Amino acid sequence: MSDDGAETPPPTTPDDAPASLESPAYPRFVRILAVVFVIDLIAFGLWSLPALSGESWTPGSIALFTLAALCIGWIGYWIVNSRTRLDGDELTQTWLWTKRVRASEVAQLKLVHWRWLQSVIAPRLLVRRRNGAVGWFHSADARLLTEFAQRVAARSFKN
């Protein structure tokens, strides 16, 4: 019991932790900003069409221009739709490719989180695997990343 007479909950252990947690990979502000930038770039491109149509275009320059537009749209799509999920001992983030890591593969973790900037800069977890590979996992909810870190710590203390 606490000083005010209310019963305090028991500390959370990995066994009674939620089986899975999920959140967007990036904060709402960043996702909105990505949509605004992509729409602005499309509008600017449409506005520039009269000036661009007067230029002489080579097939290579058209391909480069098209590829740049597709890359901007593709990255914008993934910023908006990327999700981070903790399911059991596995952390997964959807992105251009899906990143996965199991707690048993982790050699070192570093959480980068500035609470006062979390609406602009997503909390992220630097994960160094036992095989030397390094990956960054982003989550709009820092609790998801700290829960994974706790599961890694619980695993390492069992061994």
C-alpha positions in Angstrom: 0.0 0.0 0.0 1.1 3.5 -0.7 1.1 6.4 1.8 -2.4 7.6 0.8 -3.9 4.2 1.5 -4.4 3.2 -2.1 -3.1 -0.2 -3.1 0.0 0.0 -5.4 0.0 -2.4 -8.3 2.8 -5.0 -8.3 5.8 -4.3 -10.6 5.4 -5.4 -14.1 7.5 -8.5 -15.1 8.0 -9.8 -18.6 5.6 -12.7 -17.8 2.6 -10.4 -17.1 3.5 -7.8 -19.8 1.1 -7.3 -22.6 1.7 -10.0 -25.3 1.8 -7.4 -28.1 2.0 -3.6 -28.5 1.8 -1.5 -31.6 2.1 2.1 -32.6 2.9 4.3 -35.6 6.6 4.5 -36.3 6.5 8.3 -36.5 4.6 10.9 -34.5 1.4 12.4 -35.8 3.1 15.8 -36.6 5.8 14.1 -38.7 3.2 12.1 -40.6 1.1 15.2 -41.3 4.2 17.1 -42.4 5.1 14.3 -44.8 1.7 14.5 -46.4 1.9 18.3 -46.7 5.4 18.1 -48.3 4.3 15.5 -50.8 1.2 17.4 -51.7 3.2 20.7 -52.0 5.8 19.0 -54.2 3.0 17.7 -56.5 1.4 21.1 -56.6 4.8 22.7 -57.4 5.4 20.2 -60.1 2.0 20.9 -61.7 2.6 24.6 -61.4 6.0 24.2 -63.1 4.6 22.1 -66.1 4.2 25.1 -68.4 7.8 26.2 -67.9 9.1 22.6 -68.0 7.3 21.8 -71.3 9.3 24.5 -73.1 12.6 22.7 -72.2 14.3 20.0 -74.3 14.2 16.7 -72.3 16.4 13.7 -72.9 15.1 10.3 -72.0 17.6 10.2 -69.2 16.4 13.5 -67.7 12.8 12.4 -67.9 13.7 9.1 -66.2 15.6 10.9 -63.4 12.7 13.4 -62.9 10.2 10.5 -62.7 12.4 8.4 -60.4 12.8 11.4 -58.0 9.0 11.9 -57.9 8.4 8.2 -57.3 11.0 8.2 -54.5 9.4 11.2 -52.8 6.0 9.6 -52.9 7.2 6.2 -51.8 9.1 7.6 -48.8 6.1 9.8 -47.9 3.8 6.8 -48.0 6.1 4.8 -45.7 6.5 7.7 -43.2 2.7 7.9 -43.0 2.0 4.1 -42.9 5.0 2.6 -41.1 4.1 0.7 -37.9 6.2 -0.7 -35.1 5.0 -3.8 -33.3 6.3 -5.7 -30.3 4.9 -9.2 -30.3 6.3 -11.4 -27.6 10.1 -11.0 -27.8 10.1 -9.8 -31.4 10.3 -6.2 -32.4 9.1 -5.4 -36.0 8.9 -2.2 -38.0 7.4 -2.0 -41.4 9.3 0.3 -43.7 10.6 0.1 -47.3 11.6 -3.3 -46.0 10.4 -4.9 -42.8 12.9 -4.8 -40.0 12.8 -7.5 -37.3 14.8 -8.4 -34.3 14.3 -10.9 -31.5 15.3 -10.2 -27.9 17.7 -13.2 -28.0 19.6 -11.7 -30.9 20.4 -8.4 -29.1 23.9 -7.6 -27.8 23.4 -3.9 -27.1 20.6 -1.3 -27.0 20.5 2.4 -26.9 17.3 4.4 -26.6 17.3 7.8 -28.1 14.3 9.8 -26.8 13.9 13.5 -26.1 10.6 13.8 -24.4 10.2 17.5 -25.1 10.8 16.9 -28.8 8.9 13.6 -29.3 6.2 15.2 -31.4 8.9 16.1 -33.9 11.6 13.5 -33.5 10.4 9.9 -33.1 11.8 8.0 -30.2 14.2 5.4 -31.6 16.1 2.3 -30.5 19.5 1.5 -31.7 19.8 -2.3 -31.7 23.2 -4.0 -32.1 22.8 -7.7 -32.8 25.1 -10.4 -31.7 26.3 -10.9 -35.3 27.3 -7.2 -35.5 24.4 -5.9 -37.5 23.0 -2.6 -36.4 19.4 -1.3 -36.9 17.3 1.6 -35.9 13.7 1.1 -34.8 11.3 4.1 -34.5 8.1 4.3 -32.6 5.8 7.2 -31.8 5.3 5.6 -28.4 8.5 5.3 -26.4 6.8 2.8 -24.1 6.9 0.2 -26.8 10.7 0.6 -27.2 11.3 0.5 -23.4 9.1 -2.6 -23.1 11.3 -4.3 -25.7 14.4 -3.2 -23.8 13.0 -4.6 -20.6 12.3 -7.9 -22.3 15.9 -8.0 -23.6 17.2 -7.2 -20.1 15.0 -9.9 -18.5 16.3 -12.4 -21.0 19.9 -11.6 -20.3 19.4 -11.9 -16.6 17.8 -15.4 -17.0 20.9 -16.6 -18.9 
